[in-house]
Amino acid sequence: MAQYKLLVRTLSPVHIGNGNELRLGFDFGILNGNTYRFHIDNILEKYYDPRQPYRLPKDMLYQNDYSNPTFFRYVVKGAPISRKMTPA
């Protein structure tokens, strides 16, 4: 089987995704200039209370939780730019 090594340059910005919109404070959080994509399963494993199954914390994580890498799928520098994300 032939193998090729390629360099691809895009002519415009590229978006890779499945069309689902992520929700600030539930799917991701922003702290100190970084965007944290939550790993919901790991967070709920720590904070889920079966006695109150429909109650989620006001904020998904506490500030000191941001130092725990198991709570995040990935972390990227910067914050997303969106017209939907307006200050409250």
C-alpha positions as CSV (number, residue, x, y, z in Angstrom):
1,M,0.0,0.0,0.0
2,A,1.4,3.4,-1.0
3,Q,1.8,6.1,1.7
4,Y,2.0,9.8,1.0
5,K,3.0,12.7,3.2
6,L,1.0,15.8,2.5
7,L,1.0,19.4,3.6
8,V,-2.5,21.0,3.3
9,R,-3.0,24.8,3.4
10,T,-6.5,26.1,3.7
11,L,-7.7,29.2,1.9
12,S,-10.3,30.1,4.6
13,P,-10.9,29.2,8.2
14,V,-11.9,25.5,8.8
15,H,-14.5,24.4,11.2
16,I,-14.6,20.7,12.2
17,G,-17.6,19.7,14.2
18,N,-20.9,17.8,14.2
19,G,-23.3,20.8,14.3
20,N,-24.0,20.6,18.0
21,E,-23.8,23.8,19.9
22,L,-21.8,23.7,23.1
23,R,-23.3,25.5,26.1
24,L,-21.2,27.8,28.2
25,G,-21.2,26.7,31.9
26,F,-22.5,23.2,31.0
27,D,-20.3,21.9,28.1
28,F,-17.4,24.2,28.6
29,G,-16.1,26.9,30.8
30,I,-13.7,29.9,30.5
31,L,-11.2,30.7,33.1
32,N,-8.0,32.9,33.1
33,G,-8.0,33.1,29.3
34,N,-8.4,29.4,28.6
35,T,-11.4,27.4,27.4
36,Y,-12.0,24.1,29.2
37,R,-14.2,21.4,27.5
38,F,-15.8,19.5,30.3
39,H,-15.7,15.7,30.6
40,I,-19.2,15.4,32.0
41,D,-18.9,11.8,33.0
42,N,-16.0,12.4,35.3
43,I,-17.6,15.5,36.8
44,L,-20.9,13.8,37.5
45,E,-19.0,10.8,39.0
46,K,-17.7,13.2,41.6
47,Y,-20.6,15.5,42.1
48,Y,-23.8,13.6,41.2
49,D,-26.2,13.0,44.1
50,P,-28.7,10.2,43.4
51,R,-31.0,11.6,46.1
52,Q,-31.4,14.7,43.9
53,P,-31.2,13.4,40.4
54,Y,-32.5,16.5,38.6
55,R,-30.4,19.0,40.5
56,L,-27.1,20.2,39.0
57,P,-24.7,22.6,40.6
58,K,-25.2,26.3,39.6
59,D,-21.8,26.2,37.9
60,M,-20.5,22.9,36.7
61,L,-17.2,23.2,38.6
62,Y,-15.7,25.1,41.4
63,Q,-12.7,27.3,40.6
64,N,-10.2,24.9,42.3
65,D,-11.6,22.0,40.1
66,Y,-10.0,23.6,37.1
67,S,-6.6,22.2,38.3
68,N,-7.9,18.6,37.9
69,P,-7.2,17.5,34.4
70,T,-9.6,14.5,34.6
71,F,-12.5,16.9,34.5
72,F,-11.6,18.1,30.9
73,R,-11.6,16.5,27.5
74,Y,-9.2,19.3,26.4
75,V,-8.1,22.8,27.2
76,V,-7.3,25.5,24.6
77,K,-5.8,28.9,25.0
78,G,-8.3,31.8,24.4
79,A,-12.0,32.0,24.5
80,P,-14.5,31.2,21.7
81,I,-15.9,34.1,19.7
82,S,-19.7,34.0,19.3
83,R,-22.5,36.5,18.9
84,K,-24.5,34.3,21.2
85,M,-22.0,34.7,24.1
86,T,-22.9,38.1,25.3
87,P,-22.1,39.3,28.9
88,A,-25.0,39.0,31.3
